[in-house]
Amino acid sequence: MNNRIRELRGNRGWSQAELAERLDVSRQTINAIETGKYDPSLPLAFAIARLFGASIESIFTPDA
């Protein structure tokens, strides 16, 4: 799954650790999601979308 988390996080000037803290997950989780090594759970995907004020579909897209 592809995602725009690194871009959205960068636009806000947040580090991976800052985003992780806001979502109550580890920095390693954020890194794994950004690099495509881990797909977030549905509750986490909703929390990410809510935090960025965007739809899940605008952040996460299936691999081509």
Backbone torsions as a table, in degrees:
resi	resn	phi	psi	omega
1	MET	NA	134.8	176.7
2	ASN	-92.3	154.9	177.6
3	ASN	-152.2	165.5	-178.4
4	ARG	-110.7	20.7	-173.8
5	ILE	-62.0	-44.3	-179.9
6	ARG	-58.5	-43.5	178.7
7	GLU	-63.1	-48.7	-178.4
8	LEU	-64.7	-40.6	178.4
9	ARG	-64.2	-44.1	-179.8
10	GLY	-63.2	-38.1	178.4
11	ASN	-60.8	-27.2	179.9
12	ARG	-95.9	-4.7	179.4
13	GLY	72.7	24.9	-179.9
14	TRP	-93.0	142.1	171.5
15	SER	-81.1	169.0	175.3
16	GLN	-59.7	-38.3	-180.0
17	ALA	-65.2	-40.4	179.0
18	GLU	-65.1	-42.9	178.3
19	LEU	-64.4	-42.8	179.1
20	ALA	-58.4	-42.8	179.8
21	GLU	-63.3	-42.2	179.6
22	ARG	-64.5	-29.4	-178.2
23	LEU	-99.1	-2.7	-179.1
24	ASP	59.2	45.6	174.0
25	VAL	-131.4	175.0	178.7
26	SER	-81.6	158.5	175.3
27	ARG	-62.0	-34.6	179.4
28	GLN	-63.0	-34.5	177.2
29	THR	-64.0	-44.9	179.0
30	ILE	-61.7	-44.7	178.9
31	ASN	-60.2	-45.1	-178.9
32	ALA	-64.4	-38.5	177.7
33	ILE	-66.4	-47.0	-178.4
34	GLU	-61.1	-35.8	-178.0
35	THR	-88.9	1.3	177.4
36	GLY	77.8	14.3	179.7
37	LYS	-87.7	-10.8	-177.0
38	TYR	-146.8	130.9	173.9
39	ASP	-96.9	128.1	-176.4
40	PRO	-68.0	155.5	173.2
41	SER	-65.0	162.7	179.3
42	LEU	-60.8	-44.6	177.2
43	PRO	-60.2	-38.3	178.1
44	LEU	-69.1	-39.2	177.5
45	ALA	-61.4	-41.6	176.5
46	PHE	-63.6	-41.6	179.6
47	ALA	-63.7	-40.5	178.1
48	ILE	-63.0	-47.5	-179.8
49	ALA	-61.6	-43.2	179.1
50	ARG	-62.2	-44.3	-178.8
51	LEU	-61.5	-39.7	-179.1
52	PHE	-89.6	-3.0	179.2
53	GLY	64.4	39.7	-177.2
54	ALA	-136.8	165.6	176.4
55	SER	-79.9	154.3	176.5
56	ILE	-57.2	-41.2	-177.3
57	GLU	-65.4	-26.1	179.1
58	SER	-82.5	-13.6	179.8
59	ILE	-101.4	-41.9	-176.3
60	PHE	-112.8	132.4	176.3
61	THR	-133.5	145.1	179.2
62	PRO	-66.4	154.7	175.1
63	ASP	-60.9	148.7	-179.3
64	ALA	-68.7	NA	NA
